[in-house]
């Protein structure tokens, strides 16, 4: 199978979905594995900036898998990430000049912002409220280091 020189994208991106599915399944069993919500948020925003439809689709599939494993509302993460990308991140990038602070805000928006979003959704639509435990601080710290590498 030959590829064009100008088309240098990977041939088999489905491997990433399979690996994330395995990791997410292990993460739902072992609570010390972070769910990679902030990493997916950063990858989602980078794919939207590049206007790469394949990457956005793959990350959206990974987000749906994450929602299924952790019992979250279907398409809630995709909707929340797109909403934050369109309305919140431009204001943060406009007002904050520190790259370190922007990465911290990405991680905090991914976890605490999503919790706030789900709390608002649950109160508006009379759904069961999402609970938060102390693992969230551990997840924020671990994923901040991972987001710093991206």
ChimeraX attribute file (.defattr): number of C-alpha atoms within 10 A of each C-alpha:
attribute: neighborCount
match mode: 1-to-1
recipient: residues
	/A:1	3
	/A:2	4
	/A:3	9
	/A:4	7
	/A:5	6
	/A:6	6
	/A:7	8
	/A:8	8
	/A:9	10
	/A:10	7
	/A:11	10
	/A:12	7
	/A:13	12
	/A:14	11
	/A:15	10
	/A:16	13
	/A:17	16
	/A:18	12
	/A:19	12
	/A:20	21
	/A:21	18
	/A:22	11
	/A:23	17
	/A:24	23
	/A:25	17
	/A:26	16
	/A:27	19
	/A:28	16
	/A:29	11
	/A:30	10
	/A:31	11
	/A:32	12
	/A:33	16
	/A:34	21
	/A:35	23
	/A:36	23
	/A:37	20
	/A:38	26
	/A:39	20
	/A:40	19
	/A:41	27
	/A:42	19
	/A:43	17
	/A:44	24
	/A:45	19
	/A:46	15
	/A:47	17
	/A:48	16
	/A:49	10
	/A:50	11
	/A:51	11
	/A:52	12
	/A:53	11
	/A:54	12
	/A:55	17
	/A:56	19
	/A:57	13
	/A:58	16
	/A:59	21
	/A:60	20
	/A:61	17
	/A:62	22
	/A:63	26
	/A:64	19
	/A:65	19
	/A:66	24
	/A:67	19
	/A:68	15
	/A:69	17
	/A:70	14
	/A:71	11
	/A:72	15
	/A:73	14
	/A:74	14
	/A:75	15
	/A:76	17
	/A:77	23
	/A:78	20
	/A:79	12
	/A:80	18
	/A:81	23
	/A:82	16
	/A:83	12
	/A:84	19
	/A:85	19
	/A:86	13
	/A:87	10
	/A:88	13
	/A:89	17
	/A:90	12
	/A:91	11
	/A:92	14
	/A:93	13
	/A:94	8
	/A:95	9
	/A:96	13
	/A:97	10
	/A:98	9
	/A:99	11
	/A:100	12
	/A:101	12
	/A:102	15
	/A:103	18
	/A:104	19
	/A:105	19
	/A:106	22
	/A:107	26
	/A:108	18
	/A:109	20
	/A:110	23
	/A:111	21
	/A:112	16
	/A:113	17
	/A:114	18
	/A:115	16
	/A:116	13
	/A:117	14
	/A:118	22
	/A:119	16
	/A:120	14
	/A:121	17
	/A:122	15
	/A:123	11
	/A:124	9
	/A:125	8
	/A:126	9
	/A:127	13
	/A:128	11
	/A:129	13
	/A:130	13
	/A:131	8
	/A:132	10
	/A:133	6
	/A:134	7
	/A:135	12
	/A:136	14
	/A:137	13
	/A:138	13
	/A:139	20
	/A:140	21
	/A:141	15
	/A:142	16
	/A:143	21
	/A:144	20
	/A:145	14
	/A:146	14
	/A:147	20
	/A:148	12
	/A:149	8
	/A:150	9
